[in-house]
Amino acid sequence: MSSIDTRSAFFPKSRSAQTESAKGGSQVNGTNRNSAERTSEIMDRTSTDAQVNIGDGVKEFARIKKAAMSAPETDNSEKIARLKAQIAAGTYEVDYDGLADKILTSEF
């Protein structure tokens, strides 16, 4: 048999966990706790890593989405029915200047 201990320190009753507590950790209710030095070291290393920065574009999008979701719904069914009837009858006329303006506005 090998004398090498391959058990994880996760298990509190294992030999490796007992040697960890001898190195400066403490146990509370059978659970390993970091020493004050180790806790301070962990906090120093992770204090800058655990930050999330949300960009201004995302914040602006969230604000606009919230405003759009709170706006009352508009009922366009009458307008849609009128346009469908015009298209079906062949009387719908495209406003080419208005269409061009909309295209240019959306592109620039």
N, C-alpha and C positions, 0 to 999 in steps of 0.2 A: 504494500500500500504506500501511496505517496503521502508525504507530510505537508504538501502544499494545500492551502485553504483556498478553494475556488468559489466559495459561497459569497454572494453579494452582501454588501454592507446594509442593504435595504432591510434585511431581517434583523430585528433588534437583539435576538438571542444568539446570533452567530458570533464566532470568534473574532471576525474582522470588525464587527460593530463594537465589540467590547474593547478592541485595541484602539478604535477611533475615539471612543469616549475617554480612554486613558491619555490620548493625545491632546485633550483640551475641550472636547465637546461635552455636553451634558445630556442627561436623559430626564425627560419628564413623562411620567406614565408610560415608560417603555419606549418612548420615541426619542430619537436623537435630535439634539438641538445644537446649532452652531455656537461657538464661543463668541464673545462680544467682538473680539478682533476680526474673526471671520465674517460676522454679520456686517461690520463696518466696511470690510474689504469688498464684500458682495454689493453693498449699497453704492459704494464709490464707483465700481465698475459698471453697474447697470443703470445708474442715474441718468446718463446721457443716452444710453441705448434704448431706453423705454419711452422715449418721447415720440409723439406723432405730430407732424406739422401738416395741416390741411391748407392747401393752396387757396389763394383768393378767388380763382376761377370756380373752384368747387363750392366755396361759400356763396358766391354770387348765384351759381346755378341752383343751389339749395333754396336761396331766398326767392328766386324767380319761380321755382317749382311750387313752393309753399303758397305764393301769391296766386298762381294759376289754379292750384287745387282748391283754394278758398273762394275763387270767383264763382258767381252763379252760372249754372249751365244755360246755354242759349239754344233755343229751338230753331233750327234751320230747316225743318222739314217742309215748311211752306215754300221757301226759296228753292230748295232742291226739286220739289214737285213742279214748280214753275219752269225751272231750267230744263228739266226732263221733257216737259210738254213742248217747249220751244224747239228742242233738239229733234224730238220725234216729228214735229210738224215741219221742220226744215226752216224755221223762222229765226233761229238763234244766230246772232251776228257777233263775231269776235271783235272786241275793242283792241285793235292791234297796238295803238299807242299806249293804252293802259297796261297791256300785257308786256310790252317792251319795258315800260317803267318798272313794273314788278320784278322782271328778270334782272334788270340792272340794279335795283335796290337790294335784291337778295344776293347778288354776286359781289357787290361792293359794300 
